[in-house]
Amino acid sequence: MSTTERGSRMEALGAHIPARTLTTRELTGRMETLRDVDVQRITGVAERRVADPDPAAGEDSFTMALSAARDALAASRYEAADLDIVISASITRFKDGGRFVFEPSFAGSLARELGALSAIHFDVSNACAGMMTGVYVLDRMIRSGAVRTGLVVSGEQATRVADTAAREMSDSYDPQFASLSVGDSGAAVILDRATDEADRIHYIELLTCSEYSHLCMGMPSDRTEGIALYTDNKKMHDKDRLALWPRFHKDLLAKAGRDFRDEHFDYVVQHQVGTRFIDYVNQTGEREFGAALPTSLAVVERYGNTATTSHFLTLREHLRAGTARPGSTFLLVPAASGVVTGAMSVTITNMGV
């Protein structure tokens, strides 16, 4: 394969799913102010997984990322020492008993724990599009010939913001409402060079509209100890925001002389915000493209919104369960604070899960 034709593929997927389950009704049952609000009906999230709160269990953002990376390596033909690069994309960075860690980098610490001692390593931060951004960077590095294989990994202990919301929310219009839909998990993907069209990332492109960054902000709570997520759901998910993806994607395809029907997607994976969001954004896509969308894959009902890990957790769960066919072409659509959107087209046939 020539340098101009060189591309990347998804070689293996891994995940860490905490054993502890918390239902939406259990979560909202702690909140006197929301006793009459059916949060499960509004979000579509019946339950989510929660990292074990026992310090002895040691389950946090870092250990979930490490477990997911090991799971991916177990499904891969590569060993950790074969990795040229490790990219970490966690938003939440809890480690060593609940400390929020900025240095040393998660990627460096993960590489050392895994045994990828010669790998380049760095963290990326792009809200819920973090893992997609890591894949974007790694895909470009493989295409350029800078590296041959690498790992993108994330661990998200997002339910910390749900705990804050449960303490602080006054009503269903509170900007912390979206925090009630989150869940914890880890996910990892290994990329290497593509050798044929049966396993290939055809394209991945991202768009950031920073003028909307104020609509969803994670930060220390302004009322109690802990981290909080403040989201203007009405503006974040209005028709103009939802139309950013299909309009960007349509322009991207037009530049290549194609339209949406030419892509022959078998499945679409939206960011797992909630069932209503997924339905609305798919409907918006159909209107903008003037074409039916393929089967939409989701795990949000069982796992909630797992932030950066959501697309890759969804892929792994459906491929492993057989509810997504090998040999299919998938469309992954990010939707992140920023606002970040875009499109990733990938065909997956022989991937370890």
N, C-alpha and C positions, 0 to 999 in steps of 0.2 A: 504494500500500500504506500503510495507516494505521500510526501509531507502535506500536499494540498488536499489529499483525500483522507488523511488521518483523522480519526474521530475517537470518541470514548464510548464506553458501554457501562451499564450497571452490572457488576460481576457478582455481588452478594449483598444481601440485606440482613440486618440483625435488629433485635429490639430487646428492651427490658420493660416488662409490664409488672408493676407491683402487685403483690398478692392481695393486699387490703382493698376492699371495695367500699365506697361510700355512695349511697343513693342520694338523689336530689331531694327526696322527701326527708331523709335523715338530716341533710345539710340545712334545709329551710325550716325543719322542725325546731332548730335551735334559735330561730329568729321570730320573735313575737310580732315584729312589724310586717312580716310577709306570710302570716298564717293563712290569709285569704287569697294569696296569689299562687296560681298554678305554674310554678317555674318550669316544671317538667314539660308541660304542654307548650309553653312559650318557646323554650330552647330546644326541645326534642331530646334533651340529655336525661336519660333515666338513671345513670350511675357513672361513676368515674373511678379510676384507680388512684390510690393515695400512698405516697411513700410512708413506710413504717415510721411512726414518730418516736419509737424507742431508740435512744442514742446507741444502745448496744447493737441494734440491727445495722446501723451505719448506712442506711438507705437515703441518699441525697442526690442532688444534681450530678455530682461527680461520679459516684458509684453506679448510678443508673447508666450514665454515658459509658463508663468502663465495661459494664456488663453487656450493653448493646454492642459495643465494639468487639468484645470477645465472641458474642453470638454470631456476628457477621463473619469474623475470621473462621469460626467453626464451620460455616457454610461455604467458605471460600477455598480456592485452590492455593491461596497465598498464606504465608505465615507473617507475623508482625514484622519480622526482620526484612521482609521483601518490600514493605511499604516505603515509597519515596517521600511521602508527605502525609501529615495528619492535620486536619482542619477541624476545630471545635466551633460550634455555633450556638451554644447555650445562651439563653436570655438570663435564666436564673442560674446562679453560680454558687450554690450552697455546697459546702465541703467542711469536713472535719468538725462535726458537731453543730452544724447550722450556721457557720460563719459565711458571709457573702464575700467571695474571694475574687480579686481582680488580678493579683500577681502572686505566684508565677502563673503563666497562662495555663488554662485547662488543657490546651493541645499539647504543650510541653510535658505536663504532668501525666497525661494519658499515654503519650508516646513512651515515656519512661516505664510506666506500669505495664504496658503491653509488650515491651521489648523491642520497639521500633526505634532503636537507639541512633540510627543514622538518618532518620527521616527529618526533613524540613517540617517545622510545625508553627502554626499561628492560629489565633482566634479570629473569627469574624463576628460582627454584631449587626444584624439588620432585622430586628424584631422577629415576628413569626415567619419571615422569609429567610431566616438565618441559614437553615440547612440548604434551602434552594440556592442561596447565594454561595455557600460553600461548594455546591455541585457546579455552579456556574464557573467559579474560579478554577476548580480542579479540571473541569472539561476543557477550558481554554489552555491550561497548562499542558494537558495531555495532547491536545491538538497541535500545540506549538513544538512539542518534542522535549519540553523542559523536564517532564517526569513521565514515568510509564504507568505507575499505579499509585493509588492513594485512598485515604479514608476520610469521610466526612461524618461527624458524630455529634450528637447532642443529648444532654440529659436535662429534663425540665421538671422542677419541683414547683409547678405553677399553683398548686392548691394553697400555697402560703397566702396568695391574694384572696382566695375564697374564705380563709379563716379570718382575714381582716374585714372582709365585707360582712361576714356573719356577725361580727362584733359591732360594726359601725352603721350599717345601712338603716335608713329611716323609712323608705318606701320603695316601690318598684321603679320609680323614676330616678332613683339615686344613680349617679355615674359609675358606681361600682357594681351595677347589676350584671354586667358581662362576666364578672369574676365568678359568678355562681355556676358557670358552664365549663370551667377548666378542669383538667386532669393531669396527673403525673405520668411520665414515661421516659424511656430512652430509646433512641433509634440511631442506626449507623448504616452507611452504604459504602461499599468498596467499588471504585471505578478503575478500569484499566483500558487498554487500547481496544477499539472495536476491530473486528476482522471481517465482518459481513453485515448485511442489512437486518439479519434476524435478531441481532442484539446490538443496539446502537442508540445513542442519544442523537436524534436528528437535529434538534436545535433547542437551545435554552436562552431566552432573552428576558430581561427584567426592566421595569419602568418604575421610577420613584417620582411621586408628586409631593414634594416636601411641604407645599403650602397647606396640606391637610394633617401635618404631623401632630398638631395640638389636639386632634380628635380622639386619640388614644394614647395615654401616657402611663407608664409604670414608674413608680417612685416610692420613697418612704411615705407612709401614711402621714397626713397632716393632723391626725387626731389621736392615734394610739401607736404603740410600738409595733412595728412590722411593715411589710411592703404592701402597696396597694396598686390597683389598676383603675384608672379613671377613663371612661369611654363615653363619648357622645354618640350613642347608638343610632339615633335618628339621622344625624348628619353623616355618620360613618357609612351607613348602609342605604343612603338615599339613591335614587335612580341614576344620578350622575356618577356617583362613586362606583356603583355596580357596573356601569357601562364602560368604565376605564379599560377593563380587561378585553372585552370583545372588540372594542374599537382599536386598541393597540394591536391585538392579534390580527385583526383584519388588515390593518395597514402593513404589518410585518409580512403577511402572506402576499399581499398585492405587490409588494416590491420584488417578490420572487416569481410573479406571474401566476399565483395560485389563489384559490379561495378555500373556505373551510371544508367544503365537500371533497376537495382533492386530497385532504389529509387522511381520510378513511380511518378516523379514530375509532377504536373499539370501546374505550372507557374514558371517562373524565373523572378526575379526583380534584375536588375543590378543597380549599382550606376548611377544616372541620370546626367552623364557628358554631353551628347549630343546624338543625334540619330545615328550619324556615329560611335561613340565609342561603343554604345550599340550593334549595328550591328556587328562591328568588334570583340568584345569580345565574342558574342554569336557564331559567325563563328569559332573563335579560339577554343571555348569549344567543338563544334561539331567535329572539327578535332582531338583534343586531346582525347576525350572520344570515338570517333568512333561511335557516336550515335546522333540522333536528339535531340535538346533541346526542352523543352516544350514552350508553348506560352509565349512570353516576354511582361511583363507589363511595361508601361511607362507613365509618365505625364510631361516629360521634355519639350515637345512642348509648354505647357501652363504655366509651373511654373519655367522652367530653372533648373539649378543645385542648389538645396537648401542645399547643404553641408550635415551635420549630419542627417538632417531630411528626406533625399530623399527616402529611402526605406520605411519608415513608412508612409510618406505622400502618396506614390504610393499605398501601400496596402490599406490604408483607402479610398482613392478616388475610387479605383476599386471595393472594397467590398461594399461601399455605393452605387455606381452606378449600381451594379449588373453585372459588366463586369468580375468579378472573382467569381466563384461559392463557396458558403459555403461547407465545407467538403473537400476542396482541400488541397493538399500539395504544399507548396511554397518553392522555393529555393531563398534565399537572398544572394547576392554576393557583399561584400564591395570592394571598390577600392579607397584607400585613400593615401594621401601623407605619406611617411614613408619608403618604400611603404608597405601598409597594404592590405592584401586580406584575403580570407577565405570562409567559407560557413556556412549558417544557414538553417536547414531544419525544417519546422514548418507546422503542420496541424491545420487548423482553421475552426471550424464549428459553434460554439455558442459564438462568440465574439461581444461585444458591439462596434458599430462604430457610 
